[in-house]
Amino acid sequence: MIKSPIKVKLSSTVIVLLKWGVDKLPKSINKKPLKNYDYRVMLVKRSNQIKFFPSAHVFPGGAVDENDNSKEWEQVIEKPIPSNLSIRISALREIFEETNFFLDKNEKLINDKNKPIIEKLQSDLMNKETSKTNNFLLNFIKDSGIKLKLDQLYQWARWITPILGPKQTHRFDTYFYVIPIYQYPESCKIDGTENVEMDWLSPEEALEEHRIGKISLPPPTWFTFHQLSKCHTIDQVIELAKERDSLDILYDPIMTKPTIPSNASTNLPQERYQVLSGDYIYEQEKQKQQQQQQSSDSSTNPNSNSNPNPNLNPSHKNRIITRSRIGDLNDQFSWIYEYQNNIPGSVDSQIDGANTILPPKL
């Protein structure tokens, strides 16, 4: 459990990898020749009406709700029951709500015969009021007589929303899952409410479209694509995902701005840091929080230790630097990034130096 002064909500997002082939693909899908990779990744474009990263391209997903926590889900899941079942159920539900396909047994659950039933299920799930008292998705799976297998969802990482300011009401603890699919789900379509477009892009394509300003990627999405870019086949991604799944990798960034020397030029670019575990600034801040906690506990526990850690290394960096291609950090669509990591043995040291290199001005 994450300790936070702001409420933390569980959520999931799914990195859907499609083994690429040009057969049986709808006319609207990206059919450009695929270079350097044998897979593409599903991205959805968020509506411009959404407050958090409007119009950004993201992996589909959303918050865990009460229905996802029902113990009855164990009746329709193949054994052994995987860990964090409610979070995996939220991934199943959110993918279905947003893109109209199931992460397992899709061809059996969605077909021409039950099209009216699927349409009603989608409508029921979108009605948040009636969904509070009815577990529509669970009932549909039960009625189908099919048991789902969700252990092929591999946990890639967890990202915690950073503390952003005094008006922030909650943070998300988001589990990023990877799942491979080897046939295009013909029922797949966008919901048209939260999301307005769907794209399938390789890591190289996604990073290039972000570089030229065609799409906007939030920091975790950009960062994840750089991680995926080291895997050129879907099999390589799954092998790495299995390894990462066993490590329970957590990104709990702290937002900060660089210290500007008093004699510095006023023309320095605007920057914002998301510092991660191992970064000197991150460890300093965590130590400060620990000392504050120990200080508050000292009245009941006089033996509590609040000595500073002498082993912090001021040269250590593990951070995502955010800049704006138009010089305005308030415009999220304009964000570009650089990643710095010189932490010995870090799982992400291989993407140190990843950078959004802007195209030259004409």
Secondary structure, DSSP 4 states (H G I P E B T S, - for coil): ----SSEEEEEEEEEEEEE--STT--TTS--SPP-S-SEEEEEEEEPTT-SSSTT-EE--EEE--GGGG-GGGGGGBPSSPPSSHHHHHHHHHHHHHHHS--SSSHHHHS-GGGHHHHHHHHHHHH-HHHHTT--HHHHHHHHHTPPB--TT-EEEEEEEPPP--TT--EEEEEEEEEEEESS--TT----SSSEEEEEEE-HHHHHHHHHTTSS---HHHHHHHHHHTT--SHHHHHHHHHHHHHHT-EE--EEE-PPPPTTS-TTPPP-EEEE-TT-HHHHHHHHHHHHHHHHHHTTT-TT------TT--TT--EEEEEEETTS-TT-GGGEEEEEEE--TT-TTGGGTT-B--PPPP-
